[in-house]
Amino acid sequence: MKWFQSLHLGTQLMVSFVFVALITAVVGIFGITKITHIGDADRVLYEKVTVPSSYVAEMSIAFQRVRICLRDLDA
């Protein structure tokens, strides 16, 4: 740390700015890759959960129709 304190103020500011810029770049790249991963996971979730839920609704309607037909047969 002594090497940093022996630098001129302008040089210290420049080194600090570059360091903060590098950290910002790393965080930004990490965030962009994770957002891409979340987008892919969202697409898979839609295809595997949301779309088949319409089939569940159709099965429920068909089940109710069969139940009503069986009820009418007993009457």
PDB file of N, CA, C and O in Angstrom:
ATOM      1  N   MET A   1       0.822  -1.191   0.000  1.00  0.00           N
ATOM      2  CA  MET A   1       0.000   0.000   0.000  1.00  0.00           C
ATOM      3  C   MET A   1       0.867   1.255   0.000  1.00  0.00           C
ATOM      4  O   MET A   1       0.415   2.338  -0.374  1.00  0.00           O
ATOM      5  N   LYS A   2       2.121   1.093   0.426  1.00  0.00           N
ATOM      6  CA  LYS A   2       3.010   2.243   0.473  1.00  0.00           C
ATOM      7  C   LYS A   2       3.294   2.770  -0.935  1.00  0.00           C
ATOM      8  O   LYS A   2       3.462   3.973  -1.131  1.00  0.00           O
ATOM      9  N   TRP A   3       3.346   1.869  -1.904  1.00  0.00           N
ATOM     10  CA  TRP A   3       3.607   2.296  -3.279  1.00  0.00           C
ATOM     11  C   TRP A   3       2.493   3.209  -3.784  1.00  0.00           C
ATOM     12  O   TRP A   3       2.739   4.137  -4.555  1.00  0.00           O
ATOM     13  N   PHE A   4       1.249   2.932  -3.336  1.00  0.00           N
ATOM     14  CA  PHE A   4       0.117   3.739  -3.780  1.00  0.00           C
ATOM     15  C   PHE A   4       0.165   5.127  -3.146  1.00  0.00           C
ATOM     16  O   PHE A   4      -0.142   6.126  -3.795  1.00  0.00           O
ATOM     17  N   GLN A   5       0.548   5.178  -1.888  1.00  0.00           N
ATOM     18  CA  GLN A   5       0.604   6.464  -1.190  1.00  0.00           C
ATOM     19  C   GLN A   5       1.746   7.341  -1.700  1.00  0.00           C
ATOM     20  O   GLN A   5       1.704   8.563  -1.560  1.00  0.00           O
ATOM     21  N   SER A   6       2.756   6.722  -2.284  1.00  0.00           N
ATOM     22  CA  SER A   6       3.891   7.515  -2.779  1.00  0.00           C
ATOM     23  C   SER A   6       3.610   8.120  -4.158  1.00  0.00           C
ATOM     24  O   SER A   6       4.395   8.938  -4.637  1.00  0.00           O
ATOM     25  N   LEU A   7       2.521   7.738  -4.793  1.00  0.00           N
ATOM     26  CA  LEU A   7       2.172   8.291  -6.104  1.00  0.00           C
ATOM     27  C   LEU A   7       1.604   9.698  -5.959  1.00  0.00           C
ATOM     28  O   LEU A   7       1.136  10.090  -4.890  1.00  0.00           O
ATOM     29  N   HIS A   8       1.655  10.445  -7.053  1.00  0.00           N
ATOM     30  CA  HIS A   8       1.054  11.774  -7.067  1.00  0.00           C
ATOM     31  C   HIS A   8      -0.461  11.639  -6.974  1.00  0.00           C
ATOM     32  O   HIS A   8      -1.023  10.585  -7.269  1.00  0.00           O
ATOM     33  N   LEU A   9      -1.105  12.712  -6.563  1.00  0.00           N
ATOM     34  CA  LEU A   9      -2.556  12.688  -6.372  1.00  0.00           C
ATOM     35  C   LEU A   9      -3.286  12.376  -7.676  1.00  0.00           C
ATOM     36  O   LEU A   9      -4.233  11.591  -7.679  1.00  0.00           O
ATOM     37  N   GLY A  10      -2.860  12.976  -8.771  1.00  0.00           N
ATOM     38  CA  GLY A  10      -3.491  12.716 -10.070  1.00  0.00           C
ATOM     39  C   GLY A  10      -3.369  11.252 -10.474  1.00  0.00           C
ATOM     40  O   GLY A  10      -4.311  10.665 -11.006  1.00  0.00           O
ATOM     41  N   THR A  11      -2.205  10.672 -10.218  1.00  0.00           N
ATOM     42  CA  THR A  11      -1.987   9.263 -10.535  1.00  0.00           C
ATOM     43  C   THR A  11      -2.842   8.377  -9.639  1.00  0.00           C
ATOM     44  O   THR A  11      -3.402   7.383 -10.101  1.00  0.00           O
ATOM     45  N   GLN A  12      -2.944   8.726  -8.373  1.00  0.00           N
ATOM     46  CA  GLN A  12      -3.802   7.963  -7.455  1.00  0.00           C
ATOM     47  C   GLN A  12      -5.252   7.988  -7.921  1.00  0.00           C
ATOM     48  O   GLN A  12      -5.937   6.965  -7.914  1.00  0.00           O
ATOM     49  N   LEU A  13      -5.709   9.170  -8.326  1.00  0.00           N
ATOM     50  CA  LEU A  13      -7.084   9.282  -8.815  1.00  0.00           C
ATOM     51  C   LEU A  13      -7.288   8.448 -10.077  1.00  0.00           C
ATOM     52  O   LEU A  13      -8.315   7.786 -10.223  1.00  0.00           O
ATOM     53  N   MET A  14      -6.323   8.476 -10.981  1.00  0.00           N
ATOM     54  CA  MET A  14      -6.440   7.715 -12.221  1.00  0.00           C
ATOM     55  C   MET A  14      -6.452   6.209 -11.936  1.00  0.00           C
ATOM     56  O   MET A  14      -7.262   5.481 -12.509  1.00  0.00           O
ATOM     57  N   VAL A  15      -5.575   5.746 -11.072  1.00  0.00           N
ATOM     58  CA  VAL A  15      -5.536   4.319 -10.715  1.00  0.00           C
ATOM     59  C   VAL A  15      -6.849   3.915 -10.050  1.00  0.00           C
ATOM     60  O   VAL A  15      -7.396   2.853 -10.347  1.00  0.00           O
ATOM     61  N   SER A  16      -7.345   4.743  -9.167  1.00  0.00           N
ATOM     62  CA  SER A  16      -8.613   4.444  -8.497  1.00  0.00           C
ATOM     63  C   SER A  16      -9.764   4.404  -9.496  1.00  0.00           C
ATOM     64  O   SER A  16     -10.625   3.528  -9.417  1.00  0.00           O
ATOM     65  N   PHE A  17      -9.783   5.345 -10.434  1.00  0.00           N
ATOM     66  CA  PHE A  17     -10.836   5.375 -11.445  1.00  0.00           C
ATOM     67  C   PHE A  17     -10.791   4.125 -12.316  1.00  0.00           C
ATOM     68  O   PHE A  17     -11.831   3.533 -12.605  1.00  0.00           O
ATOM     69  N   VAL A  18      -9.600   3.723 -12.735  1.00  0.00           N
ATOM     70  CA  VAL A  18      -9.464   2.511 -13.559  1.00  0.00           C
ATOM     71  C   VAL A  18      -9.918   1.290 -12.765  1.00  0.00           C
ATOM     72  O   VAL A  18     -10.589   0.413 -13.310  1.00  0.00           O
ATOM     73  N   PHE A  19      -9.564   1.226 -11.499  1.00  0.00           N
ATOM     74  CA  PHE A  19      -9.973   0.101 -10.651  1.00  0.00           C
ATOM     75  C   PHE A  19     -11.496   0.033 -10.539  1.00  0.00           C
ATOM     76  O   PHE A  19     -12.078  -1.043 -10.671  1.00  0.00           O
ATOM     77  N   VAL A  20     -12.138   1.163 -10.299  1.00  0.00           N
ATOM     78  CA  VAL A  20     -13.603   1.200 -10.201  1.00  0.00           C
ATOM     79  C   VAL A  20     -14.232   0.851 -11.547  1.00  0.00           C
ATOM     80  O   VAL A  20     -15.253   0.164 -11.590  1.00  0.00           O
ATOM     81  N   ALA A  21     -13.641   1.311 -12.641  1.00  0.00           N
ATOM     82  CA  ALA A  21     -14.163   0.993 -13.973  1.00  0.00           C
ATOM     83  C   ALA A  21     -14.065  -0.504 -14.250  1.00  0.00           C
ATOM     84  O   ALA A  21     -14.979  -1.080 -14.839  1.00  0.00           O
ATOM     85  N   LEU A  22     -12.984  -1.134 -13.840  1.00  0.00           N
ATOM     86  CA  LEU A  22     -12.842  -2.582 -14.023  1.00  0.00           C
ATOM     87  C   LEU A  22     -13.880  -3.349 -13.210  1.00  0.00           C
ATOM     88  O   LEU A  22     -14.476  -4.307 -13.704  1.00  0.00           O
ATOM     89  N   ILE A  23     -14.094  -2.933 -11.977  1.00  0.00           N
ATOM     90  CA  ILE A  23     -15.113  -3.590 -11.147  1.00  0.00           C
ATOM     91  C   ILE A  23     -16.489  -3.420 -11.780  1.00  0.00           C
ATOM     92  O   ILE A  23     -17.283  -4.361 -11.810  1.00  0.00           O
ATOM     93  N   THR A  24     -16.769  -2.226 -12.283  1.00  0.00           N
ATOM     94  CA  THR A  24     -18.059  -1.975 -12.933  1.00  0.00           C
ATOM     95  C   THR A  24     -18.225  -2.844 -14.172  1.00  0.00           C
ATOM     96  O   THR A  24     -19.309  -3.372 -14.418  1.00  0.00           O
ATOM     97  N   ALA A  25     -17.165  -2.994 -14.949  1.00  0.00           N
ATOM     98  CA  ALA A  25     -17.229  -3.831 -16.151  1.00  0.00           C
ATOM     99  C   ALA A  25     -17.483  -5.291 -15.789  1.00  0.00           C
ATOM    100  O   ALA A  25     -18.282  -5.963 -16.441  1.00  0.00           O
ATOM    101  N   VAL A  26     -16.812  -5.780 -14.761  1.00  0.00           N
ATOM    102  CA  VAL A  26     -17.009  -7.174 -14.335  1.00  0.00           C
ATOM    103  C   VAL A  26     -18.439  -7.389 -13.864  1.00  0.00           C
ATOM    104  O   VAL A  26     -19.072  -8.376 -14.237  1.00  0.00           O
ATOM    105  N   VAL A  27     -18.949  -6.483 -13.055  1.00  0.00           N
ATOM    106  CA  VAL A  27     -20.327  -6.605 -12.574  1.00  0.00           C
ATOM    107  C   VAL A  27     -21.313  -6.517 -13.740  1.00  0.00           C
ATOM    108  O   VAL A  27     -22.300  -7.252 -13.766  1.00  0.00           O
ATOM    109  N   GLY A  28     -21.061  -5.640 -14.692  1.00  0.00           N
ATOM    110  CA  GLY A  28     -21.941  -5.512 -15.856  1.00  0.00           C
ATOM    111  C   GLY A  28     -21.958  -6.762 -16.710  1.00  0.00           C
ATOM    112  O   GLY A  28     -23.025  -7.222 -17.115  1.00  0.00           O
ATOM    113  N   ILE A  29     -20.791  -7.317 -16.987  1.00  0.00           N
ATOM    114  CA  ILE A  29     -20.719  -8.546 -17.784  1.00  0.00           C
ATOM    115  C   ILE A  29     -21.406  -9.688 -17.055  1.00  0.00           C
ATOM    116  O   ILE A  29     -22.141 -10.464 -17.666  1.00  0.00           O
ATOM    117  N   PHE A  30     -21.173  -9.796 -15.760  1.00  0.00           N
ATOM    118  CA  PHE A  30     -21.831 -10.834 -14.961  1.00  0.00           C
ATOM    119  C   PHE A  30     -23.345 -10.667 -15.015  1.00  0.00           C
ATOM    120  O   PHE A  30     -24.071 -11.647 -15.180  1.00  0.00           O
ATOM    121  N   GLY A  31     -23.821  -9.442 -14.879  1.00  0.00           N
ATOM    122  CA  GLY A  31     -25.263  -9.184 -14.920  1.00  0.00           C
ATOM    123  C   GLY A  31     -25.874  -9.523 -16.266  1.00  0.00           C
ATOM    124  O   GLY A  31     -26.958 -10.103 -16.326  1.00  0.00           O
ATOM    125  N   ILE A  32     -25.197  -9.169 -17.342  1.00  0.00           N
ATOM    126  CA  ILE A  32     -25.722  -9.460 -18.678  1.00  0.00           C
ATOM    127  C   ILE A  32     -25.805 -10.965 -18.907  1.00  0.00           C
ATOM    128  O   ILE A  32     -26.793 -11.450 -19.457  1.00  0.00           O
ATOM    129  N   THR A  33     -24.781 -11.711 -18.492  1.00  0.00           N
ATOM    130  CA  THR A  33     -24.834 -13.166 -18.681  1.00  0.00           C
ATOM    131  C   THR A  33     -25.940 -13.788 -17.845  1.00  0.00           C
ATOM    132  O   THR A  33     -26.601 -14.723 -18.297  1.00  0.00           O
ATOM    133  N   LYS A  34     -26.150 -13.290 -16.646  1.00  0.00           N
ATOM    134  CA  LYS A  34     -27.217 -13.846 -15.806  1.00  0.00           C
ATOM    135  C   LYS A  34     -28.592 -13.484 -16.349  1.00  0.00           C
ATOM    136  O   LYS A  34     -29.513 -14.295 -16.258  1.00  0.00           O
ATOM    137  N   ILE A  35     -28.757 -12.293 -16.910  1.00  0.00           N
ATOM    138  CA  ILE A  35     -30.037 -11.910 -17.510  1.00  0.00           C
ATOM    139  C   ILE A  35     -30.340 -12.815 -18.698  1.00  0.00           C
ATOM    140  O   ILE A  35     -31.487 -13.218 -18.892  1.00  0.00           O
ATOM    141  N   THR A  36     -29.326 -13.138 -19.492  1.00  0.00           N
ATOM    142  CA  THR A  36     -29.517 -14.067 -20.608  1.00  0.00           C
ATOM    143  C   THR A  36     -29.951 -15.431 -20.091  1.00  0.00           C
ATOM    144  O   THR A  36     -30.850 -16.056 -20.654  1.00  0.00           O
ATOM    145  N   HIS A  37     -29.315 -15.892 -19.023  1.00  0.00           N
ATOM    146  CA  HIS A  37     -29.674 -17.188 -18.429  1.00  0.00           C
ATOM    147  C   HIS A  37     -31.109 -17.159 -17.900  1.00  0.00           C
ATOM    148  O   HIS A  37     -31.847 -18.130 -18.062  1.00  0.00           O
ATOM    149  N   ILE A  38     -31.500 -16.072 -17.281  1.00  0.00           N
ATOM    150  CA  ILE A  38     -32.866 -15.944 -16.762  1.00  0.00           C
ATOM    151  C   ILE A  38     -33.866 -15.942 -17.913  1.00  0.00           C
ATOM    152  O   ILE A  38     -34.936 -16.539 -17.798  1.00  0.00           O
ATOM    153  N   GLY A  39     -33.538 -15.288 -19.010  1.00  0.00           N
ATOM    154  CA  GLY A  39     -34.420 -15.287 -20.179  1.00  0.00           C
ATOM    155  C   GLY A  39     -34.618 -16.685 -20.742  1.00  0.00           C
ATOM    156  O   GLY A  39     -35.730 -17.064 -21.108  1.00  0.00           O
ATOM    157  N   ASP A  40     -33.530 -17.453 -20.810  1.00  0.00           N
ATOM    158  CA  ASP A  40     -33.641 -18.833 -21.289  1.00  0.00           C
ATOM    159  C   ASP A  40     -34.480 -19.677 -20.339  1.00  0.00           C
ATOM    160  O   ASP A  40     -35.307 -20.475 -20.781  1.00  0.00           O
ATOM    161  N   ALA A  41     -34.274 -19.507 -19.042  1.00  0.00           N
ATOM    162  CA  ALA A  41     -35.049 -20.264 -18.059  1.00  0.00           C
ATOM    163  C   ALA A  41     -36.525 -19.880 -18.114  1.00  0.00           C
ATOM    164  O   ALA A  41     -37.396 -20.729 -17.924  1.00  0.00           O
ATOM    165  N   ASP A  42     -36.805 -18.613 -18.370  1.00  0.00           N
ATOM    166  CA  ASP A  42     -38.191 -18.161 -18.479  1.00  0.00           C
ATOM    167  C   ASP A  42     -38.878 -18.797 -19.683  1.00  0.00           C
ATOM    168  O   ASP A  42     -40.043 -19.187 -19.604  1.00  0.00           O
ATOM    169  N   ARG A  43     -38.159 -18.901 -20.792  1.00  0.00           N
ATOM    170  CA  ARG A  43     -38.718 -19.529 -21.989  1.00  0.00           C
ATOM    171  C   ARG A  43     -39.032 -21.000 -21.720  1.00  0.00           C
ATOM    172  O   ARG A  43     -40.095 -21.489 -22.102  1.00  0.00           O
ATOM    173  N   VAL A  44     -38.112 -21.703 -21.067  1.00  0.00           N
ATOM    174  CA  VAL A  44     -38.335 -23.113 -20.738  1.00  0.00           C
ATOM    175  C   VAL A  44     -39.514 -23.249 -19.785  1.00  0.00           C
ATOM    176  O   VAL A  44     -40.337 -24.151 -19.947  1.00  0.00           O
ATOM    177  N   LEU A  45     -39.607 -22.376 -18.803  1.00  0.00           N
ATOM    178  CA  LEU A  45     -40.724 -22.414 -17.860  1.00  0.00           C
ATOM    179  C   LEU A  45     -42.044 -22.210 -18.578  1.00  0.00           C
ATOM    180  O   LEU A  45     -43.021 -22.896 -18.279  1.00  0.00           O
ATOM    181  N   TYR A  46     -42.090 -21.286 -19.511  1.00  0.00           N
ATOM    182  CA  TYR A  46     -43.319 -21.047 -20.271  1.00  0.00           C
ATOM    183  C   TYR A  46     -43.693 -22.282 -21.075  1.00  0.00           C
ATOM    184  O   TYR A  46     -44.853 -22.694 -21.085  1.00  0.00           O
ATOM    185  N   GLU A  47     -42.709 -22.875 -21.750  1.00  0.00           N
ATOM    186  CA  GLU A  47     -42.997 -24.029 -22.604  1.00  0.00           C
ATOM    187  C   GLU A  47     -43.398 -25.260 -21.801  1.00  0.00           C
ATOM    188  O   GLU A  47     -44.227 -26.044 -22.262  1.00  0.00           O
ATOM    189  N   LYS A  48     -42.834 -25.448 -20.617  1.00  0.00           N
ATOM    190  CA  LYS A  48     -43.082 -26.669 -19.853  1.00  0.00           C
ATOM    191  C   LYS A  48     -44.183 -26.536 -18.811  1.00  0.00           C
ATOM    192  O   LYS A  48     -44.713 -27.550 -18.357  1.00  0.00           O
ATOM    193  N   VAL A  49     -44.542 -25.327 -18.419  1.00  0.00           N
ATOM    194  CA  VAL A  49     -45.547 -25.156 -17.366  1.00  0.00           C
ATOM    195  C   VAL A  49     -46.784 -24.418 -17.870  1.00  0.00           C
ATOM    196  O   VAL A  49     -47.904 -24.898 -17.692  1.00  0.00           O
ATOM    197  N   THR A  50     -46.599 -23.280 -18.483  1.00  0.00           N
ATOM    198  CA  THR A  50     -47.745 -22.448 -18.862  1.00  0.00           C
ATOM    199  C   THR A  50     -48.548 -23.060 -19.999  1.00  0.00           C
ATOM    200  O   THR A  50     -49.775 -23.117 -19.926  1.00  0.00           O
ATOM    201  N   VAL A  51     -47.881 -23.514 -21.038  1.00  0.00           N
ATOM    202  CA  VAL A  51     -48.589 -24.101 -22.177  1.00  0.00           C
ATOM    203  C   VAL A  51     -49.343 -25.364 -21.765  1.00  0.00           C
ATOM    204  O   VAL A  51     -50.512 -25.495 -22.128  1.00  0.00           O
ATOM    205  N   PRO A  52     -48.737 -26.306 -21.023  1.00  0.00           N
ATOM    206  CA  PRO A  52     -49.493 -27.497 -20.624  1.00  0.00           C
ATOM    207  C   PRO A  52     -50.652 -27.210 -19.670  1.00  0.00           C
ATOM    208  O   PRO A  52     -51.547 -28.045 -19.539  1.00  0.00           O
ATOM    209  N   SER A  53     -50.663 -26.073 -19.012  1.00  0.00           N
ATOM    210  CA  SER A  53     -51.775 -25.781 -18.106  1.00  0.00           C
ATOM    211  C   SER A  53     -53.086 -25.633 -18.872  1.00  0.00           C
ATOM    212  O   SER A  53     -54.157 -25.856 -18.308  1.00  0.00           O
ATOM    213  N   SER A  54     -53.017 -25.259 -20.147  1.00  0.00           N
ATOM    214  CA  SER A  54     -54.246 -25.217 -20.946  1.00  0.00           C
ATOM    215  C   SER A  54     -54.778 -26.625 -21.162  1.00  0.00           C
ATOM    216  O   SER A  54     -55.990 -26.821 -21.252  1.00  0.00           O
ATOM    217  N   TYR A  55     -53.885 -27.608 -21.246  1.00  0.00           N
ATOM    218  CA  TYR A  55     -54.319 -28.999 -21.369  1.00  0.00           C
ATOM    219  C   TYR A  55     -55.019 -29.457 -20.091  1.00  0.00           C
ATOM    220  O   TYR A  55     -55.979 -30.225 -20.150  1.00  0.00           O
ATOM    221  N   VAL A  56     -54.548 -28.996 -18.958  1.00  0.00           N
ATOM    222  CA  VAL A  56     -55.190 -29.341 -17.688  1.00  0.00           C
ATOM    223  C   VAL A  56     -56.603 -28.774 -17.653  1.00  0.00           C
ATOM    224  O   VAL A  56     -57.522 -29.439 -17.175  1.00  0.00           O
ATOM    225  N   ALA A  57     -56.786 -27.571 -18.147  1.00  0.00           N
ATOM    226  CA  ALA A  57     -58.126 -26.975 -18.187  1.00  0.00           C
ATOM    227  C   ALA A  57     -59.039 -27.783 -19.101  1.00  0.00           C
ATOM    228  O   ALA A  57     -60.200 -28.016 -18.765  1.00  0.00           O
ATOM    229  N   GLU A  58     -58.525 -28.212 -20.253  1.00  0.00           N
ATOM    230  CA  GLU A  58     -59.325 -29.031 -21.161  1.00  0.00           C
ATOM    231  C   GLU A  58     -59.678 -30.373 -20.524  1.00  0.00           C
ATOM    232  O   GLU A  58     -60.796 -30.861 -20.687  1.00  0.00           O
ATOM    233  N   MET A  59     -58.732 -30.970 -19.801  1.00  0.00           N
ATOM    234  CA  MET A  59     -59.009 -32.241 -19.120  1.00  0.00           C
ATOM    235  C   MET A  59     -60.063 -32.057 -18.042  1.00  0.00           C
ATOM    236  O   MET A  59     -60.913 -32.926 -17.852  1.00  0.00           O
ATOM    237  N   SER A  60     -60.017 -30.949 -17.343  1.00  0.00           N
ATOM    238  CA  SER A  60     -61.009 -30.683 -16.306  1.00  0.00           C
ATOM    239  C   SER A  60     -62.400 -30.554 -16.908  1.00  0.00           C
ATOM    240  O   SER A  60     -63.367 -31.083 -16.360  1.00  0.00           O
ATOM    241  N   ILE A  61     -62.505 -29.859 -18.025  1.00  0.00           N
ATOM    242  CA  ILE A  61     -63.803 -29.714 -18.693  1.00  0.00           C
ATOM    243  C   ILE A  61     -64.308 -31.076 -19.155  1.00  0.00           C
ATOM    244  O   ILE A  61     -65.482 -31.398 -18.974  1.00  0.00           O
ATOM    245  N   ALA A  62     -63.419 -31.879 -19.753  1.00  0.00           N
ATOM    246  CA  ALA A  62     -63.820 -33.212 -20.214  1.00  0.00           C
ATOM    247  C   ALA A  62     -64.238 -34.086 -19.040  1.00  0.00           C
ATOM    248  O   ALA A  62     -65.208 -34.836 -19.150  1.00  0.00           O
ATOM    249  N   PHE A  63     -63.530 -34.006 -17.925  1.00  0.00           N
ATOM    250  CA  PHE A  63     -63.883 -34.788 -16.744  1.00  0.00           C
ATOM    251  C   PHE A  63     -65.265 -34.396 -16.230  1.00  0.00           C
ATOM    252  O   PHE A  63     -66.064 -35.262 -15.875  1.00  0.00           O
ATOM    253  N   GLN A  64     -65.547 -33.108 -16.190  1.00  0.00           N
ATOM    254  CA  GLN A  64     -66.853 -32.659 -15.719  1.00  0.00           C
ATOM    255  C   GLN A  64     -67.964 -33.141 -16.651  1.00  0.00           C
ATOM    256  O   GLN A  64     -69.047 -33.499 -16.188  1.00  0.00           O
ATOM    257  N   ARG A  65     -67.707 -33.153 -17.950  1.00  0.00           N
ATOM    258  CA  ARG A  65     -68.707 -33.650 -18.900  1.00  0.00           C
ATOM    259  C   ARG A  65     -68.968 -35.136 -18.683  1.00  0.00           C
ATOM    260  O   ARG A  65     -70.117 -35.577 -18.700  1.00  0.00           O
ATOM    261  N   VAL A  66     -67.905 -35.907 -18.479  1.00  0.00           N
ATOM    262  CA  VAL A  66     -68.069 -37.344 -18.214  1.00  0.00           C
ATOM    263  C   VAL A  66     -68.814 -37.548 -16.907  1.00  0.00           C
ATOM    264  O   VAL A  66     -69.689 -38.411 -16.825  1.00  0.00           O
ATOM    265  N   ARG A  67     -68.490 -36.777 -15.893  1.00  0.00           N
ATOM    266  CA  ARG A  67     -69.161 -36.895 -14.602  1.00  0.00           C
ATOM    267  C   ARG A  67     -70.655 -36.605 -14.742  1.00  0.00           C
ATOM    268  O   ARG A  67     -71.486 -37.303 -14.160  1.00  0.00           O
ATOM    269  N   ILE A  68     -70.989 -35.573 -15.514  1.00  0.00           N
ATOM    270  CA  ILE A  68     -72.400 -35.224 -15.724  1.00  0.00           C
ATOM    271  C   ILE A  68     -73.112 -36.333 -16.494  1.00  0.00           C
ATOM    272  O   ILE A  68     -74.251 -36.679 -16.180  1.00  0.00           O
ATOM    273  N   CYS A  69     -72.437 -36.890 -17.503  1.00  0.00           N
ATOM    274  CA  CYS A  69     -73.048 -37.994 -18.264  1.00  0.00           C
ATOM    275  C   CYS A  69     -73.291 -39.203 -17.370  1.00  0.00           C
ATOM    276  O   CYS A  69     -74.337 -39.844 -17.469  1.00  0.00           O
ATOM    277  N   LEU A  70     -72.341 -39.522 -16.500  1.00  0.00           N
ATOM    278  CA  LEU A  70     -72.522 -40.650 -15.582  1.00  0.00           C
ATOM    279  C   LEU A  70     -73.631 -40.366 -14.577  1.00  0.00           C
ATOM    280  O   LEU A  70     -74.383 -41.272 -14.218  1.00  0.00           O
ATOM    281  N   ARG A  71     -73.742 -39.137 -14.123  1.00  0.00           N
ATOM    282  CA  ARG A  71     -74.814 -38.769 -13.204  1.00  0.00           C
ATOM    283  C   ARG A  71     -76.173 -38.931 -13.879  1.00  0.00           C
ATOM    284  O   ARG A  71     -77.124 -39.426 -13.273  1.00  0.00           O
ATOM    285  N   ASP A  72     -76.253 -38.508 -15.140  1.00  0.00           N
ATOM    286  CA  ASP A  72     -77.515 -38.616 -15.869  1.00  0.00           C
ATOM    287  C   ASP A  72     -77.884 -40.070 -16.140  1.00  0.00           C
ATOM    288  O   ASP A  72     -79.068 -40.398 -16.217  1.00  0.00           O
ATOM    289  N   LEU A  73     -76.895 -40.947 -16.284  1.00  0.00           N
ATOM    290  CA  LEU A  73     -77.182 -42.365 -16.492  1.00  0.00           C
ATOM    291  C   LEU A  73     -77.795 -42.992 -15.243  1.00  0.00           C
ATOM    292  O   LEU A  73     -78.642 -43.879 -15.352  1.00  0.00           O
ATOM    293  N   ASP A  74     -77.382 -42.547 -14.070  1.00  0.00           N
ATOM    294  CA  ASP A  74     -77.915 -43.080 -12.812  1.00  0.00           C
ATOM    295  C   ASP A  74     -79.333 -42.596 -12.561  1.00  0.00           C
ATOM    296  O   ASP A  74     -80.089 -43.258 -11.850  1.00  0.00           O
ATOM    297  N   ALA A  75     -79.705 -41.476 -13.116  1.00  0.00           N
ATOM    298  CA  ALA A  75     -81.020 -40.898 -12.837  1.00  0.00           C
ATOM    299  C   ALA A  75     -82.104 -41.583 -13.556  1.00  0.00           C
ATOM    300  O   ALA A  75     -83.268 -41.208 -13.421  1.00  0.00           O
TER     301      ALA A  75
END
